[in-house]
Amino acid sequence: MVEVSVLPGRERRRKWSAEEKLRVLEESYTPGMRVADVARRHGLHPNQLHAWRRQAREGGRSGLPDKPRFVSVAVAAEGGAGTAELVEIVLRNGRILRLRLAAAQVARLADVLEGPAR
């Protein structure tokens, strides 16, 4: 059975809250899910869902709440005080960014990646 929503009045466009957009986006990134199937399930055109995904990637004005781009930062010390530390950041595309930084630079990098304290 197909569910149909009839919107009254002149405005025929549906207004999506940030939470609704985020829920649909998260579903679209589920392994094995196709964007077209998720869009159809939520009454969207696939192009709209692709636009939301692009806006979320680029940090555009999509009405989506800010979410961290990096899940965690781990620093493994390999020397004494004042020496450079090797920091590895695994990017979303699977590439690894390796940096040799002093402890103070590592702390600043972690602050930037995690965002301001709340």
PALUMTI-621180 format. One line per field, with one value per residue (C-alpha): residue in one letter; z negated, x, y. Coordinates in pm, 1 decimal, m for minus. Each point is the difference from the previous one (the first is absolute). Example, Ala and Ser with C-alpha at 12.3 -4.5 7.8 and 13.67 -1.06 7.14 Angstrom:
// PALUMTI-621180
code	a	s
z	m780.0	66.0
x	1230.0	137.0
y	m450.0	344.0
//
This chain:
// PALUMTI-621180
code	m	v	e	v	s	v	l	p	g	r	e	r	r	r	k	w	s	a	e	e	k	l	r	v	l	e	e	s	y	t	p	g	m	r	v	a	d	v	a	r	r	h	g	l	h	p	n	q	l	h	a	w	r	r	q	a	r	e	g	g	r	s	g	l	p	d	k	p	r	f	v	s	v	a	v	a	a	e	g	g	a	g	t	a	e	l	v	e	i	v	l	r	n	g	r	i	l	r	l	r	l	a	a	a	q	v	a	r	l	a	d	v	l	e	g	p	a	r
z	0.0	90.6	m243.5	158.1	m176.2	128.8	m89.9	m36.8	122.5	263.3	m126.2	137.1	m118.9	m312.1	m271.8	m141.6	m347.5	m57.3	m201.3	281.4	257.2	m222.7	m51.2	377.7	66.6	m255.7	158.2	344.4	m126.2	m137.8	174.2	274.9	25.8	331.4	5.1	239.1	m233.2	m306.8	192.5	122.7	m350.7	m130.0	294.7	128.8	345.4	m1.1	118.8	m316.7	m218.6	199.1	m55.1	m377.2	m1.6	192.7	m236.6	m301.3	148.6	88.2	m317.3	199.6	m125.8	4.0	m330.1	m138.4	m348.4	m13.0	m58.9	m59.3	310.2	m199.2	m256.5	m212.0	m24.9	m155.1	m68.2	m65.5	m171.9	147.1	m184.0	m280.3	m66.8	275.7	275.9	296.3	m15.6	293.9	49.4	241.3	118.5	199.6	249.1	113.2	337.9	m175.7	56.2	m299.1	m83.6	m203.5	m174.2	m230.5	m254.0	m335.5	m298.7	m1.2	370.1	m62.5	m270.3	234.2	279.5	m230.9	m103.4	363.6	94.8	m300.4	15.7	m287.8	m344.0	m92.4
x	0.0	133.0	m46.2	m74.9	13.8	m227.6	125.2	m274.8	24.4	217.9	334.2	61.8	357.4	68.3	202.7	265.4	137.2	372.3	m67.2	m208.3	269.1	266.6	m203.6	m50.3	369.2	113.6	m228.9	142.3	353.7	m96.5	208.0	m200.6	m255.3	m56.6	m67.9	m292.5	m166.5	40.6	m129.7	m304.4	m75.8	m8.6	m179.7	308.4	150.3	343.7	156.8	m122.5	159.8	324.8	m7.8	m42.3	292.4	218.0	m97.0	82.9	341.4	82.4	m144.9	m247.3	m312.2	m221.3	m179.7	186.4	148.0	378.8	146.5	367.4	184.9	252.7	m113.9	312.4	359.3	258.9	357.4	267.8	308.4	327.0	255.5	80.6	m126.2	66.6	32.2	m229.4	m283.6	m134.0	m371.4	m207.2	m341.1	m210.8	m208.9	m348.8	135.7	236.3	318.7	225.8	146.9	321.9	143.8	298.5	m96.9	117.5	m226.0	m141.3	m86.4	m170.3	m216.1	m96.4	m79.4	m224.9	m181.8	m59.1	m125.1	m230.0	m135.4	m58.6	m78.8	m368.1
y	0.0	345.8	287.3	338.0	336.4	274.1	345.2	260.7	359.1	161.1	m123.6	m349.0	m41.7	m196.2	167.8	m232.2	62.7	m42.0	m315.8	m151.5	81.0	m151.4	m318.7	m39.1	72.0	m255.7	m258.0	79.8	m74.3	m341.7	m269.1	m167.9	283.0	173.9	373.3	m49.1	m251.5	223.5	302.1	m191.8	m127.8	359.6	158.2	181.1	26.8	m165.8	327.1	171.0	m263.3	24.9	378.4	m49.7	m243.8	247.3	283.3	m215.1	m89.8	359.5	149.1	207.3	173.2	m306.2	47.9	m298.7	11.2	4.9	m343.0	m78.6	m108.8	m202.1	m250.1	m20.6	112.8	m228.4	108.1	m260.4	142.5	m125.9	208.5	238.2	350.6	251.1	m258.1	m22.7	m251.6	m198.1	68.9	m207.9	120.0	m244.9	198.2	m103.7	m111.3	m243.9	201.3	54.3	339.0	m36.7	305.0	38.0	266.2	132.0	m70.8	355.3	m28.7	m335.9	158.8	286.5	m247.0	m202.5	320.1	94.1	m346.7	m35.0	354.8	237.7	m139.7	21.9
//
